[in-house]
Amino acid sequence: MTPLLYLVPVLGIVGLIVMFAKAGWVNRQDAGSSDMQEIANAIAAGALAFLKAEWRVLIVFGLAVAVLLAFSGTLVENSDWVIGVAFAIGAFISALAGYIGMNIATKANVRTSQAGRTSLAKALSVSFTGGSVMGIGVASLAVLGLGSLFILFYHLYVGETGNVNGLEMEKALEVLAGFSLGAESIALFARVGGGIYTKAADVGADLVGKVEAGIPEDDPRNPATIADNVGDNVGDVAGMGADLFGSYVATTLATMVLGREIVSTGDNANGIAPIALPMLIAGLGLVFSIISMAFVRVSDDNGSVQKALNIGNWGSIILTAIASFPLVKWLLPSGTMSIRGVEFVSEDVFHSILLGLVVGAIMSAVTEYYTAIGKRPVRSIVQQSSTGHATNIIGGISVGMESTVIPIIVLATGIFLSYKFAGLYGVAIAASGMMATTAMQLAIDAFGPIADNAGGIAEMSHLPEEVRGRTDVLDAVGNTTAATGKGFAIASAALTSLALFAAFCGTAGISSIDIFKADVLAGLFVGAMVPFIFSSLAIAAVGRAAMKMVEEVRRQFREIPGIMEGTAKPEYDKCVAISTQASIREMVAPGLIALLVPVIIGFLFGPEVLGGTLAGVTVSGVLLGIFQNNAGGAWDNAKKSFEKGVDINGTIYYKKSEPHKAAVTGDTVGDPFKDTSGPSMNILIKLMSIVSLVIAPHIAVQKHEASKAPVPPKVVLVAKK
Amino acid sequence: MTPLLYLVPVLGIVGLIVMFAKAGWVNRQDAGSSDMQEIANAIAAGALAFLKAEWRVLIVFGLAVAVLLAFSGTLVENSDWVIGVAFAIGAFISALAGYIGMNIATKANVRTSQAGRTSLAKALSVSFTGGSVMGIGVASLAVLGLGSLFILFYHLYVGETGNVNGLEMEKALEVLAGFSLGAESIALFARVGGGIYTKAADVGADLVGKVEAGIPEDDPRNPATIADNVGDNVGDVAGMGADLFGSYVATTLATMVLGREIVSTGDNANGIAPIALPMLIAGLGLVFSIISMAFVRVSDDNGSVQKALNIGNWGSIILTAIASFPLVKWLLPSGTMSIRGVEFVSEDVFHSILLGLVVGAIMSAVTEYYTAIGKRPVRSIVQQSSTGHATNIIGGISVGMESTVIPIIVLATGIFLSYKFAGLYGVAIAASGMMATTAMQLAIDAFGPIADNAGGIAEMSHLPEEVRGRTDVLDAVGNTTAATGKGFAIASAALTSLALFAAFCGTAGISSIDIFKADVLAGLFVGAMVPFIFSSLAIAAVGRAAMKMVEEVRRQFREIPGIMEGTAKPEYDKCVAISTQASIREMVAPGLIALLVPVIIGFLFGPEVLGGTLAGVTVSGVLLGIFQNNAGGAWDNAKKSFEKGVDINGTIYYKKSEPHKAAVTGDTVGDPFKDTSGPSMNILIKLMSIVSLVIAPHIAVQKHEASKAPVPPKVVLVAKK
């Protein structure tokens, strides 16, 4: 091993120290009046109640799977019972990442409202620092966890043998895959559960509050308003934190597994350079994300928040790209390397990293185009709102489907080129490059819901109009970053899945997945169907839970006297309880589908059919993910367009006009698309790939020697007479 | 060759004679009052105007492609310039099939209204006979065209050589593929153009007529009502006729191409039994469909129309299945056959045929479950209509996505088992079995829009209430048969595509499609995206055209005095012109995508990447097809449920209630789903496969000898020291 590897966990610890410092700063900010604090405490309590309820379910599930994995690990030679422990650690850290995010978000929200009384600059500072705590926390935990576990497993399995490309290393990485599986499993449940929670509350609150009772959003008279604000924290913050933690780990792991297969002539890391590289790039990305966060500031109320975020984002990306060049050059062998027959040199690896960054940037840009106010797609939905609800829906679905074209072509080109550069390692390292600045990405993503909450608190505690104006500026930017973040997530998931998929094939001992075989093609069909049933379950769950919420809110309006006059307080906790119970119950079925389908198909039909299934899941999941995220985002902003008035055939329409009502319908349909099922797609496809990778040794078609075994003797064909 | 083959075109001619007899019978029925005839003539004129406009565009396109094909056919040894002629014939017959259907439908509609004045039995008799004319016509033309062209090409290329498994036969079948390409190309344009036409008129008429002006459906005061009724004929009749003609030909052809590859020891058809079998089964199916049509009758007004149709349908299926056993047994070799390494005997082929029939039946049954009034899926949408437009839409989307599960599992099982039975030939012959009773299927399908039109004419010419009641009974059954027909169409398309796909691989000289290769996987992604952009274009086209229609109808209501009082006639022809122009213009882009994508990918990236693309198109097209068809059907019947009143939480809601308005929104969204983009999916996937098959000789990786070439000498591996 190389001492350089110790740098990885050290960087993780440094990140955690920075995180604590930033969290301390946020906590020291003014938390406002007692009214504001009371509301904030109710939100925090609701969020914590959800997390506790969720954990109660997940701890049972987690322990069961950990035991099962530990047992199964003893059955094959290239795994170990330790995989169960790795799984538990991954699951625990994933839950912890969600908790850290939610904890800081429920503190930063009210402090952002209070800061909004002074200036936009101050409000941005508080909300973005809150987001940064989560971003740095998630990335640091990932780097620390992966780095230290890899070092541990290296010593445990490879150790003295020094056989860094053999069965020993394969075993170390297989056990490490358990860590990733733990992380991604929790991520799926957190994303789906949180997504159902937040949208049930949001849709329920809107349907009765805005549409039936005619009271504004976040009005304290609406019994579902606290649940709605809790939802932002458990779905958009805790769910997203677990999601990106899982992605980050999965991407890095997949690259490491493929790195083991690289045949080379020696490097500067005692032969493990290709395995160490993704972890070191992750470490670099963390450092430059932290540095670039200093750039995110606006001078006064006229500063452009979007521009400030862009500077920070691009700063971290460019710095990481520049720094990775000497790292790649120095670390990797100077000669030719090869993986599964594709030859490449260190520059090719660097080009793959750059390509990953470019693909991620284009995906984000396309997403922004399709969901931004004033651009052609959203404008077309606005126009189609003039002829009613139905044409608005048709318009949104059409825009969402159209929005798949460029991302898919970009993605296909990315796969094609990164493979040309450096084979499957190129594809994987492109994803690693894309994910390197996760800390910054997540900080930008998480600041949105914090600002959203801050606006809600400002409304509920009757702060001056200008405060809400400032939080609205932040919130609007947050909507855009949420959309672009999703485009980015799905791109990285596609590349990561492909890498995991390749790792799976290696471990399962298959060298091709031939869809020309009927059984593999049947697997492809079944796999492609999974994202449909998954989405169906998630969307239906939101619909059902929202209907319960509607009934409860209607009941309270009916039965609690004085509620509409503001003289009696609604029973917020009842609504919180409805969202909590519904989301916990409804997250189980989609989660189990994701976990069980690969196991059932793998054991019944073998690895090649499972490979076909994974390809189906990936392709269909990416398409449905892009479709749902972008349709939802476009509907949302079509509705928002009415706030300033829109011109339809020469007439200006505002809120409460008939076309606006149609636009509200579209937004409500889009809510579960963009915040429940859509963003779950990227976890779904990665989780199913990781499950397959973990079971691969059990369903392998043949015991195979590690791929750096001596090159077999050349063969010639001789015809037998 | 075997003289038996001459039976195929003879059966086609017999079919055409029966068709003319039935058409004559329909024409001799009473066409009703002059009022009724005037309306019927307006509908017929509008439909003919559309077909003429469509043909003007398609003739240019068709000639261009024919010339291009003829030229390309001279470039490779296993094709010929005659392929251009075959293409032109296929295109012409496809257009003719559409014309025949539309012509009889526009005569049967008014005669069904008139017959409805007497009894339900009589009305069913007229409308079903009208549908039968189309069904028999389409199937007869297919059998006649395929049979006579095959005989011709056999004499042209194989002739004296007698080499029925070599390059000569490959050439004959390749040229015959041109016929299928012509048929399927026209089918796509007809389906998409007709689908846009009918839904633009329907949505436009409903949005202004029902929703804004509050007048009933088919009210003569609505300027779009003639266009709406024309739409039923050009979309649901002419479009569907061309569609099923194309499917029928493609399925038979694919089986013939694979049949050539079968290695056997001699049969009762001079070595071409596996090639002749699908044509003979098609002939059998035609005969038994005609016979079973006699069973479709109800005794009086209380008879069950659905039951009568079921008896006819199952009669034809069971008779065909029984008769195919001795045919298969006698025709095929008694010994073992093999295709690409899979060995089988004649019983296995029979089992595949049976399996195809079972898969088709299950697909239809599942479709019926998901779209029928009173069943759980439609009931859930009804319930979700109580909380508004948005939850109705969420409910429908969720139901549509869920409805993919069982069909995909059934289909995957069908692929898996039929392959086990008889290799790729088994998959293809299963599709042939499923399609054998196309004449009956189409008769049942086409009677629906005839009954729908009859109801419209009854309404517009103010016939007594009871007449509309009788046509409504027929129309309701027609809605169910339309839905199940689509389930059937998508199942057969999936199997056919797989067979074409296999035929393509054979001709292109590739023996695997390894999605583990990065470029093939990239192709899979791009292919899976095509149905999304195709659907997006089709849906958006309906939205745009409907908006134009809405504006025109609003203008007429505003500018023509006396229109609402019924004293002035609306300008029906303006609306007809809008639908015609819009649909012709908007059908071009999706059509070109389907035709050009395989050509571009095939020539740029080669056959294996194209294979990946085809797999992507097929999987994603099948899923989106099922999703869109069933969501649309479920929304439609959720809306219809309100006619008799629905119970939501103890309250009974009827038409014009708030939940009903939400249900109307869902129905309108579902219209382009189920009648434009959804049913186009099955043509899309087949057309792209046929295009690939036709270009296969040009992009083949190697010149290859026909697969029945002498077995190559065995090889052994010898290590070179």
Contacts between the chains, C-beta under 8 A, distances in Angstrom:
chain1	res1	chain2	res2	distance
A	203	B	390	7.4
A	203	B	391	7.8
A	207	B	387	5.8
A	207	B	388	6.2
A	207	B	390	7.5
A	207	B	391	7.6
A	211	B	388	7.0
A	383	B	547	7.9
A	384	B	543	5.9
A	384	B	547	7.0
A	387	B	207	5.8
A	387	B	546	7.3
A	387	B	547	5.6
A	387	B	550	5.4
A	388	B	207	6.1
A	388	B	211	6.9
A	388	B	665	7.3
A	388	B	668	7.8
A	389	B	389	4.5
A	389	B	665	4.4
A	390	B	203	7.4
A	390	B	207	7.4
A	390	B	664	7.8
A	390	B	665	4.7
A	390	B	666	7.9
A	390	B	668	3.5
A	390	B	669	5.1
A	391	B	203	7.8
A	391	B	207	7.6
A	391	B	543	5.6
A	391	B	546	6.8
A	391	B	547	6.7
A	391	B	668	7.8
A	393	B	393	5.6
A	393	B	665	7.3
A	393	B	669	4.7
A	394	B	539	5.7
A	394	B	540	7.6
A	394	B	542	7.0
A	394	B	543	4.6
A	394	B	668	7.8
A	394	B	669	5.8
A	394	B	672	6.4
A	395	B	540	7.4
A	395	B	543	5.8
A	397	B	536	7.9
A	397	B	539	6.2
A	397	B	669	7.7
A	398	B	536	4.8
A	398	B	537	8.0
A	398	B	539	4.6
A	398	B	540	4.0
A	398	B	543	6.6
A	399	B	536	7.6
A	400	B	536	7.9
A	401	B	532	4.5
A	401	B	533	6.7
A	401	B	535	5.5
A	401	B	536	3.6
A	401	B	539	7.4
A	402	B	532	7.8
A	402	B	533	6.2
A	402	B	536	4.2
A	402	B	537	7.8
A	402	B	540	7.5
A	404	B	529	5.3
A	404	B	532	4.7
A	404	B	533	7.0
A	405	B	529	6.2
A	405	B	532	7.6
A	405	B	533	5.1
A	408	B	525	5.4
A	408	B	526	6.2
A	408	B	528	7.8
A	408	B	529	4.1
A	409	B	526	6.8
A	409	B	529	7.8
A	411	B	522	8.0
A	411	B	525	6.2
A	412	B	522	3.8
A	412	B	523	7.5
A	412	B	525	4.8
A	412	B	526	5.1
A	413	B	522	7.4
A	415	B	518	5.3
A	415	B	521	6.2
A	415	B	522	4.8
A	415	B	525	7.4
A	416	B	518	6.0
A	416	B	519	5.6
A	416	B	522	4.7
A	418	B	518	7.8
A	419	B	518	3.3
A	419	B	519	7.3
A	420	B	518	7.9
A	424	B	518	7.5
A	427	B	518	6.6
A	494	B	525	7.9
A	498	B	518	7.8
A	498	B	521	6.7
A	501	B	516	7.9
A	502	B	516	7.3
A	505	B	516	6.0
A	511	B	516	7.4
A	512	B	512	6.5
A	512	B	514	4.3
A	512	B	516	5.3
A	513	B	514	6.2
A	513	B	515	5.1
A	513	B	516	4.6
A	514	B	512	4.3
A	514	B	513	6.2
A	514	B	514	5.5
A	514	B	515	8.0
A	515	B	513	5.1
A	515	B	514	8.0
A	515	B	515	5.5
A	515	B	611	7.7
A	515	B	612	7.4
A	515	B	615	5.0
A	516	B	501	7.9
A	516	B	502	7.3
A	516	B	505	6.0
A	516	B	511	7.5
A	516	B	512	5.3
A	516	B	513	4.6
A	516	B	611	7.0
A	518	B	415	5.2
A	518	B	416	6.0
A	518	B	418	7.8
A	518	B	419	3.3
A	518	B	420	7.9
A	518	B	424	7.5
A	518	B	427	6.5
A	518	B	498	7.8
A	519	B	416	5.6
A	519	B	419	7.3
A	521	B	415	6.2
A	521	B	498	6.7
A	521	B	615	6.9
A	522	B	411	8.0
A	522	B	412	3.8
A	522	B	413	7.4
A	522	B	415	4.8
A	522	B	416	4.7
A	523	B	412	7.5
A	524	B	615	6.4
A	524	B	619	5.6
A	525	B	408	5.4
A	525	B	411	6.2
A	525	B	412	4.8
A	525	B	415	7.4
A	525	B	494	7.9
A	525	B	619	5.7
A	525	B	622	7.2
A	526	B	408	6.2
A	526	B	409	6.7
A	526	B	412	5.1
A	528	B	408	7.8
A	528	B	528	7.6
A	528	B	619	4.6
A	528	B	620	6.7
A	528	B	623	5.8
A	529	B	404	5.3
A	529	B	405	6.2
A	529	B	408	4.1
A	529	B	409	7.8
A	529	B	623	6.3
A	532	B	401	4.5
A	532	B	402	7.8
A	532	B	404	4.8
A	532	B	405	7.6
A	532	B	623	6.0
A	532	B	627	6.7
A	533	B	401	6.7
A	533	B	402	6.2
A	533	B	404	7.0
A	533	B	405	5.2
A	535	B	401	5.5
A	536	B	397	7.8
A	536	B	398	4.8
A	536	B	399	7.6
A	536	B	400	7.9
A	536	B	401	3.6
A	536	B	402	4.2
A	537	B	398	8.0
A	537	B	402	7.8
A	539	B	394	5.7
A	539	B	397	6.2
A	539	B	398	4.6
A	539	B	401	7.4
A	540	B	394	7.6
A	540	B	395	7.4
A	540	B	398	4.0
A	540	B	402	7.5
A	542	B	394	7.0
A	543	B	384	5.8
A	543	B	391	5.5
A	543	B	394	4.5
A	543	B	395	5.8
A	543	B	398	6.6
A	546	B	387	7.3
A	546	B	391	6.8
A	547	B	383	8.0
A	547	B	384	7.1
A	547	B	387	5.6
A	547	B	391	6.8
A	550	B	387	5.4
A	611	B	515	7.7
A	611	B	516	7.0
A	612	B	515	7.4
A	615	B	515	5.0
A	615	B	521	6.9
A	615	B	524	6.4
A	616	B	619	6.2
A	619	B	524	5.6
A	619	B	525	5.7
A	619	B	528	4.6
A	619	B	616	6.2
A	619	B	619	7.4
A	619	B	620	7.2
A	620	B	528	6.7
A	620	B	619	7.2
A	620	B	620	6.5
A	620	B	623	6.7
A	622	B	525	7.1
A	623	B	528	5.8
A	623	B	529	6.3
A	623	B	532	6.0
A	623	B	620	6.8
A	627	B	532	6.7
A	664	B	390	7.8
A	665	B	388	7.3
A	665	B	389	4.4
A	665	B	390	4.7
A	665	B	393	7.3
A	665	B	665	7.5
A	666	B	390	8.0
A	668	B	388	7.8
A	668	B	390	3.5
A	668	B	391	7.8
A	668	B	394	7.9
A	669	B	390	5.1
A	669	B	393	4.7
A	669	B	394	5.8
A	669	B	397	7.7
A	672	B	394	6.5
A	713	B	719	4.7
A	713	B	720	6.5
A	713	B	721	7.4
A	714	B	719	7.8
A	714	B	720	5.1
A	715	B	717	5.0
A	715	B	718	7.0
A	715	B	719	6.2
A	715	B	720	6.8
A	716	B	718	6.2
A	716	B	720	5.5
A	717	B	715	5.0
A	717	B	717	7.6
A	718	B	715	6.8
A	718	B	716	6.2
A	718	B	718	5.3
A	719	B	713	4.6
A	719	B	714	7.6
A	719	B	715	6.1
A	720	B	713	6.5
A	720	B	714	5.0
A	720	B	715	6.7
A	720	B	716	5.5
A	721	B	713	7.3
